[in-house]
Amino acid sequence: MTTAETTAAAPDPTHLPPTEKLRGRAKAKWRSWLQPRLVISGIIVAIMVLIAVFPQLFVGFGHGPNTHCDLLLTNEGPSAQHWFGRDTQGCDYYTQVIYGARAAITVGVVVSAVAFVVSAILGALAGYFGGWVDAVISRVCDMAFGLPFILAAIVVLQLFNERNLWTVIFALSLFSWPGGVRYMRSAVLEVKGREFIQATKLLGASRTRIISKHVVPNAITPLLVLQTLGVGSMISAEAGLTFIGIGLTPPAVSWGLQLAAAKDYIDEAAHLLVFPSIFLTITVLGFVLFGEALRDRFDPKGR
């Protein structure tokens, strides 16, 4: 076969039919989402969220964290009937660990969602309006940055006589947004100088419409990725606060409480420390890797 015949036989991608071009673009888009790190971390996150929302699917309906307890079998090791052994109250530890995911992931997701909303609003206002609005918001952020995050949360939690899931969420939410505000502000400053924003202004659109319909949607992705990364940090913060006795208190069920109870039984019942530690590590790692994969997906230059 001659060179001319070979060239004629090979399809020229620039002359493909429109439907073929669309299919090629769709395949390329799907391939960009099927990165191993994104897929694996996404599966981990999905499983952990499913455990938190529907723990009964993993322990069986009718099995709660404090059912089927036997004080005579306290701290019993793992067995065929009780995969993770029993806890200090003689309860099935596998059930306890599964139910512990709910508190951790609820705190992580809710705190990150609150930080996302506050950061989006304040960052958009600071970046778009500038001037005294930017100066006030930036100085408030500077003051918040001056407070050590965990120390500030400890001080707030000490004000409550009873600490539950919502008091922990409140304390962490108070100091989780300043970094996101700066991130959003930078993105808005970049977006508001684009030509389509200037054209929208010339067409007479109001500031509210420009910000809500054009600026924020085009600047929100970096903040969304940042807060996805933050879920893992908030889960770690809740577990750390609870471990030192400042966070959740019984009868709540959480990995932090399980680790706090396990520290006195490390020699005789190491399984009390091992299993919640594994679940906590995998969950935090899953959210962090998922956030980093999303960052690489939306911002290839940042790799």
TIBA-692125 format. One line per field, with one value per residue: residue number from 1; residue in three letters; x negated, y, z negated of N, C-alpha, C in turn. Coordinates in steps of 0.2 Angstrom, whole numbers. Example, Ala and Ser with C-alpha at 12.3 -4.5 7.8 and 13.67 -1.06 7.14 Angstrom:
BEGIN
doza	[1  2] .
zaba	[ALA  SER] .
n.east	[-66  -64] .
n.north	[-28  -11] .
n.up	[-39  -35] .
ca.east	[-62  -68] .
ca.north	[-22  -5] .
ca.up	[-39  -36] .
c.east	[-66  -64] .
c.north	[-16  0] .
c.up	[-39  -39] .
END
This chain:
BEGIN
doza	[1  2  3  4  5  6  7  8  9  10  11  12  13  14  15  16  17  18  19  20  21  22  23  24  25  26  27  28  29  30  31  32  33  34  35  36  37  38  39  40  41  42  43  44  45  46  47  48  49  50  51  52  53  54  55  56  57  58  59  60  61  62  63  64  65  66  67  68  69  70  71  72  73  74  75  76  77  78  79  80  81  82  83  84  85  86  87  88  89  90  91  92  93  94  95  96  97  98  99  100  101  102  103  104  105  106  107  108  109  110  111  112  113  114  115  116  117  118  119  120  121  122  123  124  125  126  127  128  129  130  131  132  133  134  135  136  137  138  139  140  141  142  143  144  145  146  147  148  149  150  151  152  153  154  155  156  157  158  159  160  161  162  163  164  165  166  167  168  169  170  171  172  173  174  175  176  177  178  179  180  181  182  183  184  185  186  187  188  189  190  191  192  193  194  195  196  197  198  199  200  201  202  203  204  205  206  207  208  209  210  211  212  213  214  215  216  217  218  219  220  221  222  223  224  225  226  227  228  229  230  231  232  233  234  235  236  237  238  239  240  241  242  243  244  245  246  247  248  249  250  251  252  253  254  255  256  257  258  259  260  261  262  263  264  265  266  267  268  269  270  271  272  273  274  275  276  277  278  279  280  281  282  283  284  285  286  287  288  289  290  291  292  293  294  295  296  297  298  299  300  301  302  303] .
zaba	[MET  THR  THR  ALA  GLU  THR  THR  ALA  ALA  ALA  PRO  ASP  PRO  THR  HIS  LEU  PRO  PRO  THR  GLU  LYS  LEU  ARG  GLY  ARG  ALA  LYS  ALA  LYS  TRP  ARG  SER  TRP  LEU  GLN  PRO  ARG  LEU  VAL  ILE  SER  GLY  ILE  ILE  VAL  ALA  ILE  MET  VAL  LEU  ILE  ALA  VAL  PHE  PRO  GLN  LEU  PHE  VAL  GLY  PHE  GLY  HIS  GLY  PRO  ASN  THR  HIS  CYS  ASP  LEU  LEU  LEU  THR  ASN  GLU  GLY  PRO  SER  ALA  GLN  HIS  TRP  PHE  GLY  ARG  ASP  THR  GLN  GLY  CYS  ASP  TYR  TYR  THR  GLN  VAL  ILE  TYR  GLY  ALA  ARG  ALA  ALA  ILE  THR  VAL  GLY  VAL  VAL  VAL  SER  ALA  VAL  ALA  PHE  VAL  VAL  SER  ALA  ILE  LEU  GLY  ALA  LEU  ALA  GLY  TYR  PHE  GLY  GLY  TRP  VAL  ASP  ALA  VAL  ILE  SER  ARG  VAL  CYS  ASP  MET  ALA  PHE  GLY  LEU  PRO  PHE  ILE  LEU  ALA  ALA  ILE  VAL  VAL  LEU  GLN  LEU  PHE  ASN  GLU  ARG  ASN  LEU  TRP  THR  VAL  ILE  PHE  ALA  LEU  SER  LEU  PHE  SER  TRP  PRO  GLY  GLY  VAL  ARG  TYR  MET  ARG  SER  ALA  VAL  LEU  GLU  VAL  LYS  GLY  ARG  GLU  PHE  ILE  GLN  ALA  THR  LYS  LEU  LEU  GLY  ALA  SER  ARG  THR  ARG  ILE  ILE  SER  LYS  HIS  VAL  VAL  PRO  ASN  ALA  ILE  THR  PRO  LEU  LEU  VAL  LEU  GLN  THR  LEU  GLY  VAL  GLY  SER  MET  ILE  SER  ALA  GLU  ALA  GLY  LEU  THR  PHE  ILE  GLY  ILE  GLY  LEU  THR  PRO  PRO  ALA  VAL  SER  TRP  GLY  LEU  GLN  LEU  ALA  ALA  ALA  LYS  ASP  TYR  ILE  ASP  GLU  ALA  ALA  HIS  LEU  LEU  VAL  PHE  PRO  SER  ILE  PHE  LEU  THR  ILE  THR  VAL  LEU  GLY  PHE  VAL  LEU  PHE  GLY  GLU  ALA  LEU  ARG  ASP  ARG  PHE  ASP  PRO  LYS  GLY  ARG] .
n.east	[-4  -3  -10  -1  11  12  13  25  33  33  43  46  45  49  59  70  87  100  106  97  87  93  95  81  77  85  80  67  69  75  64  56  62  60  49  37  34  45  56  54  53  66  74  71  75  89  93  91  99  111  111  112  125  134  132  138  138  126  124  135  153  161  151  143  130  129  135  137  127  115  109  101  93  84  72  68  59  58  69  77  90  91  83  75  73  77  83  79  90  95  102  105  92  89  102  102  91  96  107  101  96  106  107  94  93  104  101  89  95  105  99  90  99  105  94  91  103  102  89  91  100  95  82  86  92  81  71  78  84  73  63  69  77  70  59  64  69  57  49  57  55  41  40  47  38  28  31  27  34  39  37  45  58  58  59  72  80  79  88  100  111  116  110  114  117  121  116  102  101  105  94  83  87  87  74  69  69  61  50  56  63  53  48  59  61  49  52  64  59  51  61  70  64  65  70  84  90  88  96  109  111  112  123  132  136  140  130  132  137  126  117  123  127  116  103  101  104  94  83  83  79  65  66  76  68  58  65  70  58  57  66  60  51  59  66  55  52  64  62  50  53  63  56  48  57  65  74  87  98  103  120  116  110  95  80  69  73  72  59  54  59  52  38  35  34  25  15  21  32  30  38  48  42  37  47  56  46  42  53  55  43  44  56  53  41  47  56  47  39  49  52  40  39  50  46  35  42  50  41  28  16  11  5] .
n.north	[-6  11  27  37  30  25  36  41  30  32  40  57  67  80  81  74  68  79  72  61  69  74  63  59  69  68  55  58  67  59  50  59  60  47  45  35  39  48  40  29  36  42  31  27  38  38  25  27  38  32  22  31  37  26  15  3  -5  -11  -17  -24  -23  -18  -19  -9  3  0  -12  -29  -32  -38  -38  -47  -51  -41  -31  -42  -51  -50  -61  -75  -72  -59  -48  -37  -39  -35  -20  -9  -10  -22  -23  -26  -22  -20  -15  -3  4  6  14  25  32  41  52  58  60  68  80  84  86  95  106  110  113  124  133  134  141  153  158  159  169  181  181  184  196  204  203  208  221  228  241  249  238  227  229  229  216  208  212  207  193  192  194  183  173  175  168  152  138  125  129  140  134  125  134  140  128  125  134  128  118  106  96  92  85  96  107  105  106  120  126  123  128  142  146  141  147  158  155  151  162  171  163  163  177  180  172  178  191  188  184  194  204  199  199  196  199  213  216  212  222  233  231  234  226  223  224  214  204  202  197  186  178  178  181  173  159  157  157  149  136  133  136  126  114  117  116  103  96  101  94  82  87  93  82  75  85  85  72  73  84  77  66  72  75  87  87  78  70  55  50  50  42  40  40  47  46  32  30  38  30  19  21  18  4  -1  -11  -23  -24  -21  -21  -11  1  -1  -3  8  18  14  15  29  34  30  36  50  50  47  57  68  64  63  77  82  76  81  94  93  89  100  110  109  115  117  105] .
n.up	[0  5  -1  1  2  -11  -19  -14  -19  -33  -45  -46  -60  -60  -51  -55  -57  -65  -75  -78  -83  -95  -102  -104  -112  -123  -128  -131  -141  -151  -153  -159  -172  -177  -184  -193  -207  -210  -208  -217  -230  -229  -230  -243  -251  -247  -253  -267  -269  -267  -277  -288  -286  -284  -295  -299  -288  -288  -301  -303  -305  -319  -328  -339  -345  -358  -361  -365  -375  -387  -402  -408  -398  -396  -386  -378  -366  -347  -338  -329  -331  -335  -327  -329  -343  -360  -369  -383  -390  -387  -375  -358  -348  -334  -330  -338  -332  -319  -321  -326  -315  -311  -319  -317  -303  -301  -308  -301  -288  -290  -296  -286  -276  -282  -283  -269  -264  -272  -268  -254  -253  -260  -254  -241  -242  -247  -237  -225  -228  -235  -242  -257  -261  -258  -266  -279  -280  -277  -288  -299  -295  -297  -311  -315  -310  -319  -330  -337  -330  -336  -350  -351  -348  -359  -370  -367  -368  -382  -387  -387  -397  -394  -381  -365  -349  -341  -348  -347  -333  -331  -338  -330  -318  -320  -318  -306  -293  -289  -280  -268  -264  -260  -249  -241  -239  -231  -219  -215  -212  -201  -192  -190  -182  -169  -152  -149  -161  -161  -150  -154  -164  -156  -149  -158  -170  -187  -202  -211  -203  -194  -203  -209  -198  -189  -193  -206  -202  -193  -201  -211  -211  -215  -229  -233  -231  -241  -253  -252  -255  -267  -275  -280  -289  -298  -303  -310  -319  -327  -333  -339  -349  -356  -361  -371  -380  -378  -368  -362  -373  -383  -381  -368  -353  -346  -336  -343  -356  -358  -356  -367  -378  -376  -379  -392  -392  -384  -385  -389  -380  -366  -354  -356  -353  -340  -330  -329  -326  -314  -306  -307  -302  -288  -284  -285  -277  -265  -262  -261  -250  -240  -239  -235  -223  -216  -215  -207  -195  -192  -192  -183  -182  -195  -199] .
ca.east	[0  -7  -9  5  17  12  16  33  37  34  48  43  50  52  65  75  94  101  108  91  83  96  93  74  76  88  76  61  72  76  58  53  65  59  42  37  35  52  61  53  55  73  77  70  80  96  94  91  105  117  111  115  132  138  127  141  136  119  124  142  159  163  145  140  124  130  139  134  121  114  104  97  88  80  66  67  56  61  70  81  97  90  77  70  73  82  80  78  97  97  106  102  87  90  108  100  87  100  111  96  95  111  105  88  94  109  97  85  99  109  94  87  104  106  88  92  108  100  84  93  104  90  77  88  93  74  68  82  84  67  64  70  80  64  55  67  69  51  47  60  52  35  41  49  32  24  33  26  40  41  37  51  63  58  62  79  84  79  93  106  112  117  107  116  115  122  111  96  102  105  88  78  89  85  67  67  71  57  46  60  65  47  48  65  59  45  56  68  55  49  67  73  60  66  74  91  93  89  101  115  112  114  130  137  137  139  124  134  138  120  113  126  128  110  97  100  104  88  77  85  76  59  68  79  63  55  70  70  52  58  70  55  48  64  67  49  53  69  60  45  57  67  51  45  62  68  79  93  98  108  121  115  106  90  73  65  75  70  51  53  60  47  32  33  34  20  11  26  37  28  43  52  39  35  52  58  41  42  59  54  38  46  61  49  37  52  59  41  37  54  52  34  41  54  41  31  46  52  35  22  9  9  2] .
ca.north	[0  17  32  41  25  24  43  41  26  34  45  63  69  87  80  69  71  82  67  58  74  75  56  59  74  64  50  62  70  53  48  64  59  41  45  30  42  51  34  25  40  43  25  27  43  35  20  30  42  27  19  36  38  20  10  -3  -9  -14  -21  -27  -20  -20  -19  -3  3  -2  -18  -36  -31  -42  -35  -53  -52  -35  -31  -48  -50  -52  -68  -76  -69  -52  -47  -32  -40  -31  -14  -9  -12  -29  -22  -28  -17  -18  -10  3  8  8  19  30  36  46  59  60  63  74  86  86  89  101  112  112  116  131  137  135  146  160  160  161  176  186  182  187  204  207  203  212  228  231  247  248  232  222  231  226  208  206  213  202  187  193  193  176  169  176  163  145  135  121  132  144  129  122  139  140  122  126  138  124  113  99  96  87  85  103  112  104  109  127  129  122  132  148  147  137  150  163  153  150  169  173  159  165  183  179  169  184  197  186  183  201  207  196  203  195  203  220  216  212  228  238  229  237  221  225  221  208  199  200  193  179  174  177  180  167  153  156  158  145  129  132  135  119  109  118  114  96  95  103  89  77  91  94  75  75  90  82  66  76  87  72  62  75  77  93  87  75  66  50  44  50  37  43  37  50  43  26  31  40  25  13  23  15  -3  -3  -18  -29  -24  -17  -20  -5  6  -2  -3  15  21  12  19  36  36  28  41  56  50  46  64  72  62  65  84  83  73  86  100  92  88  107  115  105  119  116  99] .
ca.up	[0  5  -7  2  0  -19  -21  -12  -23  -40  -46  -48  -65  -59  -46  -57  -57  -71  -80  -81  -87  -101  -106  -106  -118  -129  -130  -134  -148  -155  -155  -164  -178  -179  -187  -199  -214  -211  -208  -224  -235  -229  -233  -251  -253  -247  -258  -273  -270  -267  -284  -293  -285  -285  -299  -300  -282  -290  -307  -304  -308  -326  -331  -340  -348  -365  -362  -365  -379  -392  -406  -410  -393  -395  -383  -375  -359  -341  -337  -323  -332  -336  -323  -332  -350  -364  -372  -390  -393  -385  -369  -351  -346  -327  -330  -341  -327  -313  -323  -327  -309  -310  -322  -314  -296  -302  -310  -295  -282  -292  -297  -280  -273  -285  -281  -262  -263  -274  -264  -248  -254  -262  -249  -235  -244  -248  -230  -220  -230  -236  -246  -264  -262  -257  -271  -285  -280  -278  -295  -303  -294  -301  -318  -316  -309  -325  -336  -336  -329  -341  -356  -351  -349  -366  -374  -366  -371  -389  -389  -388  -402  -390  -375  -361  -342  -338  -351  -343  -326  -332  -340  -325  -313  -322  -316  -300  -287  -286  -274  -263  -262  -256  -243  -237  -237  -226  -214  -212  -209  -194  -188  -189  -177  -163  -147  -150  -167  -159  -145  -158  -167  -151  -147  -164  -175  -193  -205  -214  -198  -192  -208  -210  -192  -184  -197  -210  -199  -189  -205  -217  -211  -220  -236  -234  -232  -247  -258  -252  -258  -274  -278  -283  -294  -304  -307  -314  -325  -332  -336  -344  -355  -360  -364  -376  -385  -377  -363  -363  -379  -382  -378  -361  -350  -341  -336  -348  -363  -358  -357  -374  -382  -374  -381  -398  -391  -378  -386  -389  -375  -360  -349  -357  -350  -333  -325  -328  -323  -307  -302  -307  -297  -281  -282  -284  -271  -259  -260  -259  -243  -236  -238  -231  -216  -213  -214  -201  -190  -190  -191  -181  -183  -202  -201] .
c.east	[-4  -5  -2  12  18  15  23  37  38  38  44  48  53  58  70  82  95  103  102  87  86  94  86  73  79  83  70  63  73  69  55  56  63  51  42  38  42  57  60  55  63  77  77  75  87  98  95  97  111  117  114  122  136  133  131  140  130  119  131  147  160  157  142  134  124  134  135  127  121  108  99  92  85  73  64  64  60  63  75  88  96  83  72  70  78  79  80  85  99  102  102  98  88  96  106  96  91  104  107  95  100  109  99  89  100  105  93  89  102  105  92  92  105  100  89  97  105  94  86  96  99  84  79  89  86  71  71  82  78  68  65  73  75  60  58  67  62  48  50  57  45  35  43  42  27  25  31  33  43  41  44  58  64  61  70  83  84  85  100  106  112  115  110  114  115  117  104  96  101  98  83  80  87  78  64  67  66  53  50  62  59  47  53  64  55  48  60  65  53  55  70  70  61  70  81  94  93  95  108  116  114  121  135  139  136  133  126  135  131  116  116  126  121  104  96  100  97  82  78  81  70  61  72  73  59  59  70  63  53  62  66  52  53  66  61  50  58  66  55  48  60  62  49  50  66  73  85  92  104  115  120  110  101  83  68  67  72  62  50  54  54  40  30  33  30  17  16  31  36  33  47  49  38  41  55  53  41  47  58  49  40  51  57  45  42  54  53  39  42  54  46  35  45  50  37  35  48  46  29  15  7  6  -5] .
c.north	[6  22  36  37  25  30  43  36  28  40  52  66  76  87  75  72  74  77  63  63  74  69  56  64  71  59  53  64  64  50  52  63  52  40  40  34  45  45  31  30  41  37  25  32  41  30  23  34  37  23  24  37  32  14  3  -8  -13  -18  -25  -23  -22  -20  -12  -3  0  -8  -24  -35  -36  -40  -41  -54  -45  -36  -38  -47  -52  -59  -69  -72  -62  -50  -42  -33  -36  -25  -15  -11  -19  -29  -24  -22  -15  -14  -4  7  10  14  26  35  41  52  62  64  68  80  88  89  95  107  114  115  124  136  139  141  153  162  162  168  182  187  185  195  207  208  208  219  231  236  245  241  226  223  228  219  205  207  208  195  187  191  186  171  170  171  156  142  130  124  136  139  126  128  140  134  122  130  134  119  106  100  90  88  92  108  111  107  117  129  128  127  140  150  144  140  155  161  153  157  172  170  162  172  184  177  175  189  195  186  190  205  205  200  202  198  210  221  216  219  233  237  231  232  224  221  215  202  197  196  186  175  173  177  174  161  151  156  153  138  128  132  129  114  110  115  106  93  96  98  84  81  92  87  74  79  88  77  68  79  82  68  65  77  83  93  83  71  61  53  44  44  40  39  40  47  36  26  33  35  19  15  20  7  -5  -10  -24  -30  -20  -16  -14  1  5  0  4  19  20  15  26  38  35  34  48  56  50  53  69  70  64  73  86  81  78  92  99  91  95  112  111  108  118  110  99] .
c.up	[0  -1  -5  0  -8  -21  -20  -17  -30  -40  -48  -54  -64  -54  -48  -57  -64  -77  -83  -85  -94  -105  -108  -112  -124  -132  -134  -141  -153  -158  -160  -171  -181  -181  -193  -206  -215  -212  -215  -230  -235  -232  -241  -254  -253  -252  -265  -275  -271  -274  -289  -292  -287  -289  -299  -294  -284  -296  -308  -307  -315  -331  -332  -344  -355  -366  -362  -369  -385  -396  -408  -404  -391  -391  -380  -368  -353  -341  -331  -324  -333  -333  -326  -340  -353  -367  -380  -394  -391  -378  -363  -349  -339  -326  -332  -335  -321  -315  -324  -321  -308  -313  -319  -307  -296  -304  -304  -290  -284  -293  -291  -276  -275  -283  -273  -261  -266  -270  -257  -248  -255  -257  -243  -236  -244  -241  -225  -222  -232  -242  -253  -265  -262  -264  -278  -285  -280  -285  -300  -302  -297  -308  -320  -315  -315  -331  -333  -335  -334  -348  -357  -352  -356  -371  -373  -369  -378  -392  -390  -393  -399  -383  -370  -354  -339  -342  -348  -336  -327  -334  -334  -319  -314  -319  -310  -293  -285  -280  -268  -260  -258  -249  -238  -234  -231  -219  -211  -209  -202  -190  -186  -184  -170  -159  -148  -156  -165  -154  -149  -161  -162  -148  -153  -169  -182  -197  -208  -209  -195  -197  -208  -204  -188  -188  -201  -207  -195  -194  -211  -217  -215  -227  -238  -235  -238  -253  -258  -256  -266  -278  -283  -290  -300  -307  -312  -320  -330  -336  -341  -350  -359  -364  -371  -381  -384  -372  -365  -370  -379  -384  -370  -359  -345  -342  -342  -355  -364  -359  -364  -379  -382  -377  -388  -398  -385  -379  -385  -384  -369  -355  -350  -354  -343  -329  -324  -324  -316  -303  -302  -302  -290  -279  -281  -278  -264  -257  -258  -251  -238  -234  -234  -223  -212  -211  -207  -194  -187  -189  -189  -182  -190  -204  -203] .
END
